[in-house]
Amino acid sequence: MMELNIGEEMVIPFKPEHHLKNTGVLCKIVQIHSKNVYVRRFNKKNNRWNQELRQVDRFFLEQHKNKIGLLNGGNNGT
């Protein structure tokens, strides 16, 4: 399982449409706790990181990162 790191940027799906279309919002990990991770979302309109933090389930984010890693060639079945 891939580890989450503070300062790491990743695209996170927040809405059902994001999950269906494999899209999401660019986020930066700010804090990591035992059950939750806090991220800052990137605001395309203002071209900067939002100041408020969004809480994301840590287990979900770890699973999502593993999924992204597999899709990007982290493990091609060999």
C-alpha contacts under 8 A as a table, 3 or more apart, distances in Angstrom:
res1	aa1	res2	aa2	distance
1	M	62	E	7.43
1	M	66	N	6.58
2	M	62	E	6.77
2	M	65	K	6.91
2	M	66	N	6.09
3	E	62	E	7.03
4	L	8	E	7.40
4	L	32	I	7.93
4	L	62	E	6.86
5	N	8	E	5.55
5	N	29	I	7.00
5	N	32	I	7.92
6	I	28	K	7.80
6	I	29	I	5.10
6	I	30	V	5.42
6	I	31	Q	6.36
6	I	32	I	7.15
7	G	28	K	5.77
7	G	29	I	5.18
7	G	30	V	6.06
8	E	28	K	5.58
8	E	29	I	5.51
9	E	26	L	6.87
9	E	27	C	5.51
9	E	28	K	4.36
9	E	29	I	6.49
10	M	26	L	5.65
10	M	27	C	5.50
10	M	28	K	6.56
11	V	23	T	7.29
11	V	24	G	5.41
11	V	25	V	5.13
11	V	26	L	4.30
11	V	27	C	5.98
12	I	23	T	7.57
12	I	24	G	4.92
12	I	25	V	5.35
12	I	26	L	6.40
12	I	27	C	6.71
12	I	61	L	7.91
12	I	64	H	7.91
13	P	16	P	7.76
13	P	18	H	4.93
13	P	19	H	5.80
13	P	22	N	7.43
13	P	23	T	6.12
13	P	24	G	4.03
13	P	25	V	6.35
14	F	18	H	6.43
14	F	19	H	7.71
14	F	24	G	6.43
14	F	25	V	7.43
15	K	18	H	5.20
15	K	19	H	6.73
15	K	24	G	7.77
16	P	19	H	5.17
16	P	20	L	6.33
17	E	20	L	5.08
17	E	21	K	6.02
17	E	23	T	7.88
18	H	21	K	5.30
18	H	22	N	5.53
18	H	23	T	4.61
18	H	24	G	5.09
19	H	22	N	5.13
19	H	23	T	6.62
19	H	24	G	7.68
20	L	23	T	7.89
25	V	41	R	6.73
25	V	42	F	7.07
26	L	41	R	6.05
26	L	42	F	5.53
27	C	39	V	6.00
27	C	40	R	5.45
27	C	41	R	4.44
27	C	42	F	5.82
28	K	39	V	5.33
28	K	40	R	5.29
28	K	41	R	6.63
28	K	42	F	7.84
29	I	32	I	7.56
29	I	37	V	7.11
29	I	38	Y	6.16
29	I	39	V	4.46
29	I	40	R	6.66
30	V	37	V	7.67
30	V	38	Y	5.67
30	V	39	V	5.25
30	V	40	R	6.85
31	Q	37	V	5.75
31	Q	38	Y	5.03
31	Q	39	V	7.00
32	I	36	N	6.49
32	I	37	V	4.58
32	I	38	Y	6.46
32	I	58	R	7.86
33	H	36	N	5.27
33	H	37	V	5.87
33	H	58	R	7.82
34	S	58	R	7.42
35	K	57	D	6.32
35	K	58	R	5.41
35	K	59	F	7.28
36	N	55	Q	6.39
36	N	56	V	5.65
36	N	57	D	4.69
36	N	58	R	4.66
36	N	59	F	7.98
37	V	55	Q	5.82
37	V	56	V	5.20
37	V	57	D	6.19
37	V	58	R	5.40
38	Y	53	L	5.77
38	Y	54	R	5.42
38	Y	55	Q	4.66
38	Y	56	V	6.14
39	V	53	L	5.38
39	V	54	R	5.25
39	V	55	Q	6.59
39	V	56	V	7.42
40	R	49	W	6.24
40	R	50	N	5.80
40	R	51	Q	6.70
40	R	52	E	6.52
40	R	53	L	5.12
40	R	54	R	6.31
41	R	49	W	5.88
41	R	50	N	5.65
41	R	53	L	7.65
41	R	54	R	7.51
42	F	47	N	7.23
42	F	48	R	5.87
42	F	49	W	4.43
42	F	50	N	6.03
43	N	46	N	5.63
43	N	47	N	5.57
43	N	48	R	5.50
43	N	49	W	5.85
43	N	50	N	6.30
44	K	47	N	4.72
44	K	48	R	6.99
50	N	53	L	7.73
56	V	60	F	7.64
56	V	61	L	7.08
57	D	60	F	5.38
57	D	61	L	6.31
58	R	61	L	5.09
58	R	62	E	6.13
59	F	62	E	5.19
59	F	63	Q	6.20
60	F	63	Q	5.15
60	F	64	H	6.04
61	L	64	H	4.93
61	L	65	K	6.07
62	E	65	K	5.12
62	E	66	N	6.26
63	Q	66	N	5.13
63	Q	67	K	6.20
64	H	67	K	5.01
64	H	68	I	6.20
65	K	68	I	5.08
65	K	69	G	6.10
66	N	69	G	4.98
66	N	70	L	6.22
67	K	70	L	5.19
67	K	71	L	6.23
68	I	71	L	5.07
68	I	72	N	6.09
69	G	72	N	5.16
69	G	73	G	6.45
69	G	74	G	4.93
69	G	75	N	7.60
70	L	73	G	5.34
70	L	74	G	4.68
70	L	75	N	5.33
70	L	76	N	7.15
71	L	74	G	7.07
73	G	76	N	5.70
75	N	78	T	7.09
